């Protein structure tokens, strides 16, 4: 299967999950995982899924997550939170600025979320009312969290295949070069320093 065909397959699985589970991030992500990456994966709520992925999948940086998604590989993004965490799928396509949509604050007042940076696209569903948490590939991986502070703790994981192992090895090598070059530890997400 070509990378374009694989990316279309991933996009189709994301669209189906978005439609089937509009009010549950963990169900929509589970749907994509069981459709394409691990047909035997048992359902877990977001916080438990984040714990499992951290132990059983490979963590990748944001740039690698985008490349893998564009090759049709399943990449899950997520962050635990008190009560309920949130999980998403990195959606294939051209990165775009985060924000650029209307949302409401806790008092119900509308405001525009400022556009900035370039981020990979996301498939995200939610029972909550935050406008950025609903994305059928039309918003970015930053938008479900809605702030730089909220997004800072988001991690991305991929279940490695032969192709992904090569990509992850290249990413690890690039991180080592960055460490050696800078003489210190880079941020957990090296690409984040380019986004305000």
C-alpha positions as CSV (number, residue, x, y, z in Angstrom):
1,X,0.0,0.0,0.0
2,X,1.4,3.4,-0.9
3,X,1.8,6.1,1.7
4,X,-1.0,8.1,0.1
5,X,-3.3,5.1,0.2
6,X,-2.3,4.4,3.8
7,X,-2.9,8.0,4.8
8,X,-6.4,7.9,3.2
9,X,-7.1,4.7,5.1
10,X,-6.1,6.5,8.3
11,X,-8.2,9.5,7.5
12,X,-11.2,7.3,6.7
13,X,-10.9,5.5,10.0
14,X,-10.7,8.8,11.8
15,X,-13.8,10.1,10.0
16,X,-15.7,6.9,11.0
17,X,-14.6,7.2,14.6
18,X,-15.5,10.9,14.7
19,X,-19.0,10.1,13.4
20,X,-19.5,7.1,15.6
21,X,-18.2,8.5,18.9
22,X,-18.6,12.3,18.9
23,X,-18.9,12.5,22.7
24,X,-16.0,10.2,23.8
25,X,-12.4,10.8,23.0
26,X,-11.3,7.4,24.3
27,X,-13.9,5.5,22.3
28,X,-13.0,7.3,19.1
29,X,-9.3,6.7,19.6
30,X,-10.0,3.1,20.5
31,X,-12.0,2.7,17.3
32,X,-9.0,3.9,15.2
33,X,-6.5,1.8,17.1
34,X,-8.6,-1.4,16.7
35,X,-9.3,-0.6,13.1
36,X,-5.7,-0.1,12.0
37,X,-3.0,-0.8,14.7
38,X,-4.2,-3.4,17.2
39,X,-7.4,-5.2,16.5
40,X,-7.3,-6.9,20.0
41,X,-6.8,-3.7,22.0
42,X,-9.2,-3.6,24.9
43,X,-11.1,-0.3,25.5
44,X,-9.7,2.0,28.2
45,X,-10.7,5.4,29.4
46,X,-8.3,8.2,28.5
47,X,-6.2,8.3,31.7
48,X,-5.7,4.5,31.6
49,X,-5.0,4.5,27.9
50,X,-2.3,7.1,28.4
51,X,-0.7,4.9,31.1
52,X,-0.8,1.9,28.8
53,X,0.5,3.6,25.7
54,X,3.4,5.1,27.8
55,X,4.4,1.5,28.7
56,X,3.7,-0.4,25.5
57,X,4.0,2.0,22.5
58,X,6.9,4.2,21.5
59,X,6.9,7.9,22.4
60,X,7.6,10.1,19.4
61,X,8.1,13.9,19.1
62,X,5.6,16.1,17.3
63,X,7.5,16.2,14.0
64,X,7.8,12.4,13.9
65,X,4.1,12.1,14.8
66,X,3.2,14.2,11.8
67,X,5.4,12.2,9.4
68,X,4.0,8.9,10.7
69,X,0.4,10.1,10.3
70,X,1.1,11.3,6.8
71,X,2.5,7.7,6.1
72,X,-0.8,6.3,7.4
73,X,0.5,5.2,10.7
74,X,-1.6,5.5,13.9
75,X,-0.2,8.0,16.3
76,X,-2.1,8.7,19.6
77,X,-1.7,12.0,21.4
78,X,-2.8,12.4,25.0
79,X,-2.5,13.7,28.5
80,X,-3.8,12.6,31.8
81,X,-5.9,14.9,33.9
82,X,-7.7,14.8,37.2
83,X,-11.0,13.0,36.5
84,X,-10.7,12.6,32.8
85,X,-7.7,13.0,30.5
86,X,-7.9,13.5,26.8
87,X,-6.7,11.5,23.8
88,X,-6.6,12.2,20.1
89,X,-5.4,10.7,16.8
90,X,-2.8,12.6,14.7
91,X,-4.7,13.1,11.4
92,X,-2.8,13.0,8.1
93,X,-2.5,16.2,6.1
94,X,-0.6,19.4,5.8
95,X,0.1,21.2,9.2
96,X,-1.7,24.4,9.8
97,X,-1.9,27.2,12.4
98,X,-3.6,26.3,15.6
99,X,-6.6,28.4,16.6
100,X,-8.5,30.6,14.2
101,X,-12.0,29.6,15.5
102,X,-14.5,30.9,18.0
103,X,-14.9,29.5,21.5
104,X,-16.7,30.5,24.7
105,X,-15.1,31.1,28.1
106,X,-16.4,29.8,31.4
107,X,-18.9,32.7,31.6
108,X,-20.3,31.9,28.1
109,X,-18.7,34.9,26.4
110,X,-17.5,34.3,22.9
111,X,-13.9,35.0,21.8
112,X,-11.6,34.1,18.9
113,X,-8.8,31.7,19.5
114,X,-5.7,33.3,18.1
115,X,-4.0,31.6,15.2
116,X,-0.3,30.9,15.6
117,X,2.4,28.4,14.6
118,X,2.1,25.2,12.5
119,X,0.8,22.0,14.0
120,X,-0.3,18.6,12.7
121,X,-4.0,18.0,12.3
122,X,-6.0,16.0,14.8
123,X,-9.1,13.8,15.1
124,X,-10.6,14.6,18.5
125,X,-14.0,14.1,20.1
126,X,-15.2,15.2,23.5
127,X,-18.2,15.3,25.8
128,X,-17.0,18.7,26.9
129,X,-18.0,22.1,25.3
130,X,-14.5,23.4,24.3
131,X,-14.7,24.1,20.6
132,X,-11.1,23.0,20.0
133,X,-11.8,19.5,21.3
134,X,-14.0,18.7,18.3
135,X,-12.0,18.0,15.2
136,X,-12.6,15.8,12.2
137,X,-9.2,16.7,10.8
138,X,-10.1,20.4,10.6
139,X,-8.2,21.5,13.8
140,X,-4.7,20.8,15.1
141,X,-3.2,18.6,17.8
142,X,-2.9,21.8,19.9
143,X,-6.5,22.8,19.8
144,X,-8.1,20.3,22.1
145,X,-6.0,21.7,25.0
146,X,-6.5,25.3,23.9
147,X,-3.4,26.9,25.6
148,X,0.3,26.5,25.3
149,X,0.4,25.5,29.0
150,X,-2.3,22.9,28.5
151,X,-0.5,21.5,25.4
152,X,2.9,21.4,27.0
153,X,2.2,18.1,28.8
154,X,0.8,16.3,25.7
155,X,2.7,13.2,24.6
156,X,2.5,11.2,21.4
157,X,2.9,7.5,20.9
158,X,3.1,5.1,18.0
159,X,2.9,1.3,17.9
160,X,6.1,0.4,16.1
161,X,6.2,-1.5,12.8
162,X,9.3,-2.1,10.7
163,X,8.9,1.3,9.0
164,X,8.2,3.1,12.2
165,X,11.3,1.6,13.9
166,X,13.4,3.1,11.2
167,X,11.7,6.5,11.6
168,X,12.0,6.4,15.4
169,X,15.6,5.5,15.2
170,X,16.2,8.5,12.9
171,X,14.3,10.7,15.3
172,X,16.4,9.4,18.2
173,X,19.6,10.0,16.3
174,X,18.5,13.6,15.5
175,X,17.7,14.2,19.2
176,X,21.2,12.9,20.1
177,X,22.8,15.2,17.5
178,X,20.8,18.1,19.0
179,X,22.0,17.2,22.5
180,X,25.6,17.0,21.4
181,X,25.3,20.2,19.4
182,X,23.7,22.2,22.2
183,X,25.7,20.6,25.0
184,X,22.5,20.3,27.0
185,X,19.1,18.5,27.0
186,X,16.6,19.7,24.4
187,X,13.0,20.2,25.4
188,X,10.9,17.0,25.4
189,X,9.3,18.3,22.2
190,X,12.1,20.0,20.3
191,X,9.8,21.5,17.7
192,X,7.8,23.3,20.4
193,X,10.4,26.0,20.7
194,X,9.4,27.3,17.2
195,X,5.8,27.9,18.3
196,X,4.8,30.8,20.5
